[in-house]
């Protein structure tokens, strides 16, 4: 499993931490999803799961930093600010104490394609993934996370399916991977938990 490895070219500038009071909803949902096992780490120590929210300028968003999934609690040192992306070159610019999450490209394409979206969550859960696979919009099986192929697959779902209304999709080529998004983080989290609590 290659979860946790950054596949895009990261142009990272080390910078002071973001103000933690502005990360309050991120922190709330991150704690909640961690407590449910939707964010965490595998036996080998590789972390999974990340979440983000839009920031001040167009194209900017704050996201959990790379390799933080295994941590029970985060503080402002564990977040990164994505300032720009180039999907065609698979490059991303970010700043903060940590480099941005390995899933940042998928977050970026959702924000780019959906101006109304203000929050995005990405989690792992095998049973939920199996239950939702092809029952909600599902990415191409050949598309790996963090690649231009995945970005194109997400764009296709947003343009050709009812994903903008469902606000949740499964990554077929990224076992256990699920994304949800919404008008804010509460909306995104509640979309995810609606399906999670329906597990049979």
DRENFIFI-129205 format. One line per 4 residues: number of its first residue (from 0); for each residue x, y, z of N, C-alpha, C, O. Coordinates in steps of 0.05 Angstrom, whole numbers, plus 32768, in hexadecimal, padded with zeros to 4 digits. Example, Ala and Ser with C-alpha at 12.3 -4.5 7.8 and 13.67 -1.06 7.14 Angstrom:
% residues 2
0	8108:7F8E:809C:80F6:7FA6:809C:8108:7FBE:809C:811D:7FBE:80A9 ~ 8101:7FD3:808E:8111:7FEB:808F:8102:8001:809D:810C:8017:80A1
This chain:
% residues 200
0	8011:7FE8:8000:8000:8000:8000:8012:8019:8000:8025:801B:800F ~ 800B:802C:7FEE:801C:8044:7FEC:800F:805C:7FF8:8018:8073:7FF3 ~ 7FFB:8058:8009:7FEE:806E:8016:8003:807F:8025:8015:8074:8032 ~ 8000:8099:8024:8011:80AB:8033:8028:80B6:8024:8036:80C9:802D
4	802E:80AB:800C:8045:80B5:7FFC:803C:80CA:7FE9:8028:80C7:7FDB ~ 804A:80E1:7FE9:8043:80F7:7FD7:804C:80F1:7FBB:8063:80EB:7FB5 ~ 8038:80F3:7FA8:803E:80EC:7F8C:8040:8105:7F7B:8048:8103:7F64 ~ 8039:811C:7F85:803B:8135:7F76:8055:8143:7F7D:8062:813C:7F91
8	805D:8156:7F6D:8075:8166:7F73:806D:817C:7F87:805E:818E:7F80 ~ 8077:817A:7F9F:806F:818D:7FB4:8084:81A4:7FB6:809B:819F:7FBB ~ 807B:81BC:7FB1:808B:81D4:7FB5:8084:81DF:7FD0:8072:81F0:7FD3 ~ 8092:81D5:7FE5:808B:81DC:8000:809E:81F1:800B:80B6:81EF:8009
12	8092:8206:8017:80A0:821B:8025:809B:8219:8043:8084:821B:804B ~ 80B0:8214:8052:80AC:8213:806F:80A4:822E:8079:80B1:8242:8073 ~ 808E:822F:8089:8083:8249:8092:8075:8245:80AD:8071:822E:80B5 ~ 806F:825B:80BB:8062:8259:80D5:8047:824B:80D2:803B:824A:80BD
16	803E:823F:80E8:8025:8231:80E9:800D:8244:80E5:800F:825C:80EB ~ 7FF8:823A:80DA:7FDF:8249:80D7:7FD3:824E:80F3:7FD7:823E:8105 ~ 7FC3:8263:80F6:7FB7:8269:8110:7FA3:8253:8117:7F90:824D:8107 ~ 7FA7:8247:812E:7F97:822F:8135:7F79:8235:8138:7F68:8224:8134
20	7F72:824E:8140:7F56:8254:8144:7F47:8253:8129:7F2F:824E:8129 ~ 7F55:8256:8113:7F48:8254:80F9:7F47:8237:80EF:7F3A:8231:80DA ~ 7F53:8225:80FE:7F53:8209:80F7:7F3F:81F9:8109:7F40:81E1:8109 ~ 7F2E:8207:8117:7F1E:81FA:812C:7F0C:81E5:8120:7F0A:81CF:812B
24	7EFE:81EA:8109:7EEC:81D6:80FE:7EFC:81BF:80F2:7EF4:81A8:80F4 ~ 7F13:81C5:80E6:7F24:81AF:80DD:7F2C:819D:80F4:7F2B:8185:80F2 ~ 7F34:81AA:810A:7F3C:819A:8122:7F25:818A:812D:7F28:8173:8135 ~ 7F0D:8196:812E:7EF5:8188:8138:7EF0:816F:8128:7EEC:8159:8133
28	7EEF:8172:810D:7EE9:815B:80FC:7F00:8147:80FB:7EFB:812F:80F8 ~ 7F18:8150:80FD:7F2E:813E:80FD:7F2D:812C:8115:7F32:8114:8113 ~ 7F28:8138:812C:7F25:8128:8145:7F0E:8113:8143:7F11:80FC:814A ~ 7EF8:811C:8138:7EE1:810B:8136:7EE6:80F3:8123:7EE0:80DD:812A
32	7EF2:80F9:810C:7EF7:80E4:80F8:7F0D:80D1:8103:7F0C:80B9:80FD ~ 7F20:80DC:8111:7F35:80CB:811D:7F28:80B8:8132:7F2F:80A0:8133 ~ 7F16:80C2:8142:7F09:80B2:8156:7EF9:809B:814B:7EF5:8086:8158 ~ 7EF0:809E:8132:7EE0:8089:8124:7EF1:8077:8114:7EE7:8064:8107
36	7F0B:807B:8113:7F1D:806B:8103:7F1D:8071:80E6:7F29:8063:80D6 ~ 7F11:8088:80DE:7F10:8090:80C2:7F2A:809F:80BA:7F30:80A1:80A3 ~ 7F38:80A9:80CE:7F53:80B3:80CB:7F64:80A3:80DF:7F5B:809E:80F5 ~ 7F7C:809C:80D7:7F8D:808C:80E9:7FA6:8082:80DC:7FB1:8090:80CA
40	7FAF:806A:80E3:7FC7:805F:80D7:7FC4:8041:80D6:7FB6:8034:80E5 ~ 7FD2:8035:80C2:7FD3:8018:80BF:7FE9:800C:80D1:7FF9:801B:80DC ~ 7FE9:7FF2:80D4:7FFC:7FE5:80E6:8019:7FED:80E1:8029:7FEE:80F3 ~ 8020:7FF2:80C8:803B:7FF9:80C1:8042:8016:80C8:8059:801E:80C5
44	802E:8025:80D1:8033:8041:80D9:802B:8056:80C4:802C:806E:80CB ~ 8024:804E:80AC:801C:8061:8097:8001:806C:809E:7FED:805E:80A3 ~ 7FFF:8087:809F:7FE6:8094:80A6:7FD4:8097:808E:7FDC:8095:8077 ~ 7FBA:809B:8094:7FA6:809F:807F:7F92:80B3:8089:7F8D:80B7:80A1
48	7F85:80C1:8076:7F70:80D4:807B:7F7A:80F0:807D:7F90:80F5:8088 ~ 7F6B:8103:8073:7F72:811F:8074:7F59:8130:806F:7F45:8126:8065 ~ 7F5A:8149:8076:7F43:815B:8071:7F4D:8177:806D:7F63:817E:8075 ~ 7F3C:8187:8061:7F45:81A2:8059:7F2D:81B5:8059:7F16:81AD:805A
52	7F34:81CF:8059:7F20:81E4:8055:7F2C:81FB:8045:7F44:81FF:8046 ~ 7F1B:8209:8037:7F25:8220:8027:7F31:8235:803A:7F2A:8237:8051 ~ 7F44:8244:802E:7F51:8259:803D:7F4B:8274:8031:7F35:8277:8025 ~ 7F5C:8288:8033:7F55:82A3:802D:7F53:82AA:800F:7F41:82B8:8007
56	7F65:82A0:7FFF:7F67:82A8:7FE3:7F5D:8291:7FD1:7F5E:8279:7FD9 ~ 7F54:8297:7FB9:7F4B:8282:7FA6:7F61:826D:7FA2:7F79:8274:7F9E ~ 7F5A:8254:7FA3:7F6D:823E:7F9F:7F7C:8236:7FB8:7F8A:8222:7FB8 ~ 7F79:8245:7FCE:7F87:823E:7FE7:7F75:822C:7FF9:7F5D:8230:7FFA
60	7F81:8219:8007:7F73:820A:801B:7F87:8200:8030:7F9E:81FA:802A ~ 7F7D:81FE:8048:7F8C:81F2:805E:7F86:81D5:8060:7F6F:81CD:805D ~ 7F9B:81C4:8063:7F98:81A7:8063:7FAA:819B:8078:7FBF:81A6:807E ~ 7FA2:8184:8083:7FB4:8176:8095:7FCE:816F:8087:7FCE:8169:806F
64	7FE3:8170:8096:7FFE:816B:808A:8002:814E:8084:7FF4:813C:808E ~ 8016:8149:8074:801E:812E:806C:8027:811E:8085:8033:8129:8097 ~ 801F:8104:8085:8028:80F2:809A:801E:80FA:80B6:802D:80F7:80CA ~ 8005:8104:80B8:7FFA:810B:80D2:7FE3:80F8:80DA:7FD8:80FB:80F0
68	7FDB:80E5:80C8:7FC4:80D4:80CE:7FC6:80C4:80E7:7FB2:80BE:80F4 ~ 7FDF:80BD:80EE:7FE3:80AC:8106:7FE1:80BC:8120:7FE1:80AF:8136 ~ 7FE0:80D6:811F:7FE1:80E6:8138:7FC4:80E9:8144:7FB2:80F1:8135 ~ 7FC1:80E3:815D:7FA6:80E6:816A:7F9C:8103:816A:7F84:8107:8166
72	7FAE:8116:816D:7FA6:8132:816E:7FBA:8143:815E:7FD1:813D:815D ~ 7FAF:8158:8151:7FC0:816A:8142:7FBF:8186:814E:7FAD:818C:815D ~ 7FD3:8196:8148:7FD2:81B2:814F:7FDA:81C1:8135:7FDD:81B5:8120 ~ 7FDE:81DB:8138:7FE2:81EB:8120:7FFC:81E3:8110:7FFE:81EA:80F9
76	800E:81D6:811D:8027:81CD:8110:8022:81B7:80FC:8033:81B1:80EB ~ 800B:81AB:80FD:8005:8193:80ED:7FF4:8199:80D4:7FEA:8187:80C7 ~ 7FF1:81B3:80CE:7FE1:81BB:80B7:7FF3:81CA:80A3:8007:81D5:80AA ~ 7FEA:81C9:808A:7FF9:81D7:8074:7FE5:81E8:8064:7FCD:81E1:8062
80	7FEF:81FD:8058:7FDE:820E:8047:7FE7:8209:802A:7FFD:820F:8022 ~ 7FD4:81FE:801A:7FD9:81FB:7FFD:7FD3:8216:7FF0:7FBD:8220:7FF3 ~ 7FE6:8220:7FE1:7FE2:823B:7FD5:7FDD:823A:7FB7:7FD2:824D:7FAC ~ 7FE5:8224:7FAA:7FE0:8222:7F8D:7FE5:8205:7F84:7FF4:81F7:7F91
84	7FD9:81FE:7F6E:7FDE:81E3:7F62:7FDF:81E6:7F44:7FD3:81F9:7F38 ~ 7FEE:81D4:7F38:7FEE:81D2:7F1A:7FE8:81B5:7F14:7FFA:81A4:7F16 ~ 7FD0:81AF:7F0D:7FC7:8193:7F09:7FD5:8187:7EF1:7FDC:816F:7EF1 ~ 7FDB:8196:7EDC:7FE7:818B:7EC4:8004:8182:7ECA:800D:816E:7EBF
88	8012:8191:7EDB:802D:818A:7EE2:802F:817A:7EFC:8045:8172:7F04 ~ 8018:8175:7F09:8017:8166:7F22:8029:8173:7F37:8038:8166:7F45 ~ 8027:818E:7F39:8037:819D:7F4C:8024:81AC:7F5F:800E:81B4:7F58 ~ 802E:81AE:7F78:801E:81BC:7F8D:8030:81CD:7F9D:8047:81C5:7FA4
92	8027:81E5:7FA4:8036:81F7:7FB5:8028:81F9:7FD0:8010:81FD:7FD1 ~ 8038:81F6:7FE5:802D:81F8:8000:8041:8204:8013:8059:8205:800D ~ 8036:820E:802A:8048:821A:803E:803D:8213:805A:8025:8210:805E ~ 8050:8212:806C:8049:820B:8088:805E:81FA:8094:8073:81F5:8088
96	805A:81F1:80AD:806E:81E0:80BA:8071:81C5:80AD:8086:81B8:80AF ~ 805C:81BB:809F:805D:81A1:8092:8054:81A4:8075:8046:81B6:806D ~ 805E:8191:8064:8054:818F:8049:8037:8186:8049:802F:8177:805B ~ 8028:818E:8035:800B:8187:8034:8007:8169:8030:8019:815B:8025
100	7FF0:815F:8038:7FE9:8143:8035:7FED:8138:8019:7FEB:8147:8005 ~ 7FF3:811E:8017:7FF7:8111:7FFD:7FDD:8111:7FEC:7FDF:810C:7FD4 ~ 7FC6:8117:7FF8:7FAD:8117:7FE9:7FA5:8134:7FE1:7F8F:8138:7FD8 ~ 7FB7:8147:7FE4:7FB0:8163:7FDF:7FA6:8168:7FC3:7F96:817A:7FBF
104	7FB0:815A:7FAF:7FA8:815F:7F94:7F8A:8159:7F91:7F7C:8167:7F82 ~ 7F80:8144:7F9E:7F64:813D:7F9B:7F53:8153:7FA9:7F3E:815A:7F9E ~ 7F5C:815D:7FC0:7F4E:8173:7FCD:7F4D:818B:7FBA:7F39:8198:7FB6 ~ 7F64:8191:7FAD:7F67:81A8:7F9C:7F54:81A8:7F85:7F48:81BC:7F7E
108	7F51:8191:7F78:7F3F:818F:7F61:7F22:8193:7F69:7F12:819E:7F59 ~ 7F1A:8189:7F80:7EFF:818D:7F8A:7EFA:81AB:7F8E:7EE5:81B5:7F85 ~ 7F0C:81B9:7F9B:7F09:81D5:7FA0:7F08:81E5:7F85:7EF9:81F7:7F82 ~ 7F19:81DD:7F72:7F1A:81EB:7F59:7F00:81E8:7F49:7EF7:81FB:7F3D
112	7EF5:81D0:7F49:7EDE:81CA:7F39:7EC3:81D2:7F47:7EAF:81D4:7F3A ~ 7EC4:81D5:7F61:7EAB:81DA:7F70:7EAF:81F3:7F82:7EB6:81F1:7F99 ~ 7EAA:820B:7F77:7EAE:8224:7F87:7E9F:8225:7FA1:7EA7:8233:7FB3 ~ 7E88:8217:7FA2:7E78:8217:7FBA:7E83:8206:7FD1:7E7A:8209:7FE8
116	7E95:81F4:7FCB:7EA0:81E2:7FDF:7EB4:81F0:7FF0:7EC6:81FE:7FE6 ~ 7EB1:81ED:800B:7EC2:81FA:801E:7ED1:81E6:8030:7EE4:81EE:803E ~ 7EC9:81CD:802F:7ED6:81B9:803F:7ED7:819E:8032:7EC4:8196:8024 ~ 7EED:818F:8035:7EF1:8175:8029:7EFD:8162:803D:7F10:8169:804C
120	7EF3:8149:803E:7EFF:8135:8050:7F05:811C:8040:7EF7:8114:802D ~ 7F1C:810F:8046:7F24:80F6:803A:7F2A:80E2:8050:7F3A:80E7:8062 ~ 7F1C:80CB:804F:7F20:80B7:8064:7F24:809C:8058:7F22:8098:8040 ~ 7F2B:8089:8069:7F2E:806D:8061:7F1C:805C:8073:7F1C:805E:808C
124	7F0D:804A:8067:7EFD:8036:8076:7EF5:8020:8063:7EE5:8025:8050 ~ 7EFF:8008:8067:7EFB:7FF3:8054:7EDE:7FEC:8050:7ED4:7FE9:8039 ~ 7ECF:7FE8:8066:7EB3:7FE0:8063:7EA2:7FF6:8056:7E91:7FEF:8045 ~ 7EA7:800E:805D:7E98:8024:8050:7E9F:8026:8033:7E8E:802A:8022
128	7EB9:8023:802D:7EC2:8024:8011:7EB5:800E:8001:7EAB:8013:7FEA ~ 7EB4:7FF6:800B:7EA8:7FDF:7FFD:7E8A:7FE4:7FFA:7E7F:7FDD:7FE5 ~ 7E7D:7FF0:800D:7E60:7FF4:800B:7E59:800A:7FF7:7E45:8009:7FEA ~ 7E6A:801E:7FF5:7E64:8035:7FE3:7E6F:8031:7FC7:7E66:803F:7FB5
132	7E81:801E:7FC3:7E8E:801A:7FA9:7E79:8017:7F93:7E69:8004:7F94 ~ 7E79:8028:7F7F:7E66:8028:7F69:7E49:802E:7F71:7E37:802E:7F60 ~ 7E44:8033:7F8A:7E29:803C:7F93:7E29:805B:7F95:7E13:8067:7F94 ~ 7E40:8066:7F98:7E43:8083:7F96:7E58:8087:7F7F:7E64:8074:7F77
136	7E5B:80A0:7F75:7E6F:80A4:7F61:7E8A:8098:7F69:7E93:809B:7F7F ~ 7E97:808B:7F56:7EAF:807C:7F5B:7EC5:8082:7F46:7EBF:8082:7F2E ~ 7EDD:8088:7F4F:7EF2:8090:7F3C:7EFC:8077:7F2C:7EF6:8060:7F33 ~ 7F0A:807D:7F17:7F14:8068:7F05:7F27:8055:7F15:7F37:805E:7F25
140	7F25:803B:7F11:7F35:8028:7F20:7F53:802B:7F1B:7F63:8024:7F2B ~ 7F5A:8036:7F03:7F77:803A:7EFD:7F83:8053:7F08:7F9B:8057:7F06 ~ 7F72:8065:7F14:7F7B:807F:7F1E:7F86:807B:7F3A:7F77:8075:7F4D ~ 7FA0:8080:7F3E:7FAD:807F:7F58:7FAA:809A:7F66:7FA8:80AF:7F59
144	7FAA:809A:7F81:7FA8:80B3:7F90:7FBF:80C5:7F8A:7FD6:80BC:7F85 ~ 7FBA:80DF:7F8C:7FCF:80F3:7F89:7FDB:80F6:7F6E:7FF1:8100:7F6B ~ 7FCD:80EC:7F59:7FD7:80ED:7F3D:7FC4:80FE:7F2C:7FAD:8103:7F33 ~ 7FCF:8108:7F15:7FBD:8116:7F02:7FA6:8105:7EF9:7F90:810F:7EF3
148	7FAA:80EB:7EF7:7F94:80D9:7EEF:7F7D:80DA:7F03:7F66:80DA:7EFB ~ 7F84:80DA:7F1D:7F6F:80DC:7F31:7F61:80F7:7F2F:7F48:80F8:7F31 ~ 7F70:810C:7F2B:7F63:8127:7F28:7F50:8127:7F10:7F3A:8131:7F13 ~ 7F58:811B:7EFA:7F46:811A:7EE2:7F2E:8109:7EE8:7F18:8110:7EDF
152	7F31:80F4:7EF7:7F1B:80E2:7EFD:7F06:80F0:7F0F:7EEE:80EE:7F0B ~ 7F10:8100:7F22:7EFE:810F:7F34:7EEF:8124:7F24:7ED7:8128:7F27 ~ 7EFD:8132:7F12:7EF0:8146:7F01:7EDA:8139:7EF0:7EC5:8144:7EED ~ 7EE0:8121:7EE5:7ECC:8113:7ED5:7EB3:810D:7EE6:7E9D:8111:7EDC
156	7EB7:8104:7EFE:7EA0:80FE:7F10:7E90:8117:7F16:7E78:8116:7F16 ~ 7E9E:812D:7F1A:7E90:8146:7F21:7E80:8150:7F09:7E6B:815D:7F0C ~ 7E8A:814B:7EF1:7E7D:8155:7ED8:7E67:8142:7ECD:7E54:814B:7EC1 ~ 7E6B:8128:7ED2:7E5A:8114:7EC4:7E48:8104:7ED6:7E38:80F4:7ECC
160	7E4A:8107:7EF0:7E39:80F8:7F03:7E2B:810C:7F16:7E2E:8124:7F13 ~ 7E1C:8101:7F28:7E0E:8112:7F3C:7E1F:8117:7F55:7E15:811D:7F6A ~ 7E3A:8115:7F52:7E4C:8119:7F68:7E48:8134:7F75:7E49:8136:7F8E ~ 7E44:814A:7F66:7E40:8164:7F74:7E28:8164:7F88:7E29:8172:7F9B
164	7E14:8153:7F83:7DFE:8150:7F95:7E03:813C:7FAB:7DFD:8141:7FC2 ~ 7E10:8125:7FA4:7E16:8110:7FB8:7E2C:8119:7FCB:7E2A:8113:7FE3 ~ 7E40:8126:7FC1:7E56:8131:7FD1:7E67:811C:7FDF:7E74:8121:7FF3 ~ 7E67:8104:7FD4:7E78:80EE:7FDE:7E80:80DC:7FC7:7E6F:80D6:7FB5
168	7E99:80D4:7FC6:7EA2:80C1:7FB1:7EB6:80AE:7FBC:7EC3:80B3:7FD0 ~ 7EB9:8098:7FAE:7ECB:8082:7FB6:7EE2:8081:7FA1:7EDD:8086:7F89 ~ 7EFA:807C:7FAB:7F11:807A:7F99:7F17:805C:7F94:7F22:804E:7FA5 ~ 7F0E:8052:7F7D:7F10:8035:7F79:7F2D:802C:7F78:7F33:8016:7F82
172	7F3F:803C:7F6D:7F5B:8034:7F6B:7F6B:803B:7F84:7F83:8037:7F84 ~ 7F5E:8044:7F99:7F6B:804B:7FB2:7F5A:803E:7FC8:7F4A:804A:7FD5 ~ 7F60:8024:7FCC:7F50:8013:7FDE:7F4B:8021:7FF9:7F5E:802A:8006 ~ 7F32:8021:8001:7F28:802D:801A:7F24:804B:8018:7F18:8056:802A
176	7F2D:8058:8003:7F2C:8075:8002:7F11:8081:7FFA:7F05:8078:7FE7 ~ 7F08:8094:800A:7EEE:80A1:8006:7EF1:80BF:800A:7EFF:80C7:801D ~ 7EE4:80CF:7FF9:7EE4:80EC:7FFC:7EC8:80F5:8000:7EB5:80EA:7FF5 ~ 7EC4:810A:8010:7EAB:8118:8013:7EB1:8136:8014:7EC7:813E:801D
180	7E9E:8146:800B:7EA3:8163:800B:7E88:8172:800F:7E73:8165:800C ~ 7E89:818B:8015:7E71:819A:801A:7E75:81B8:801B:7E8B:81C2:8017 ~ 7E5F:81C6:8022:7E60:81E3:8023:7E71:81ED:803A:7E79:8205:803B ~ 7E76:81DC:804D:7E89:81E1:8063:7E92:81C6:806E:7E88:81B1:8064
184	7EA3:81C6:8081:7EAD:81AD:808C:7E97:819D:809A:7E97:8184:8099 ~ 7E85:81AA:80A8:7E6F:819C:80B5:7E5F:818D:80A0:7E58:8176:80A4 ~ 7E59:819A:808A:7E4A:818D:8074:7E58:8175:8069:7E4C:8160:8066 ~ 7E72:8178:8064:7E82:8162:8059:7E83:814B:806D:7E7F:8133:8065
188	7E88:8151:8086:7E89:813C:809A:7E6F:812E:809E:7E6E:8115:80A2 ~ 7E59:813C:809D:7E3F:8130:80A1:7E37:811F:8089:7E2A:810A:808D ~ 7E3E:8126:8071:7E3A:8115:805A:7E48:80FA:805E:7E3C:80E5:805A ~ 7E61:80FB:8066:7E70:80E3:806B:7E63:80D2:8081:7E60:80BA:807E
192	7E5D:80DE:8098:7E52:80CF:80AE:7E37:80C4:80A9:7E30:80AF:80B4 ~ 7E27:80D1:8098:7E0D:80C6:8090:7E11:80AA:8085:7E02:8097:808C ~ 7E24:80A7:8073:7E29:808D:8066:7E37:807A:807A:7E31:8062:807B ~ 7E49:8085:808B:7E57:8074:809E:7E44:8067:80B2:7E47:8050:80B8
196	7E30:8076:80BB:7E1D:806C:80CF:7E09:8059:80C2:7DFA:804B:80D1 ~ 7E08:8058:80A8:7DF6:8045:809A:7E03:802A:8094:7DF7:8019:8088 ~ 7E1C:8027:809C:7E2A:800E:8097:7E1A:7FF6:80A2:7E10:7FF7:80B8 ~ 7E18:7FE1:8092:7E0A:7FC9:809A:7E1D:7FB3:80A1:7E15:7F9D:80A9
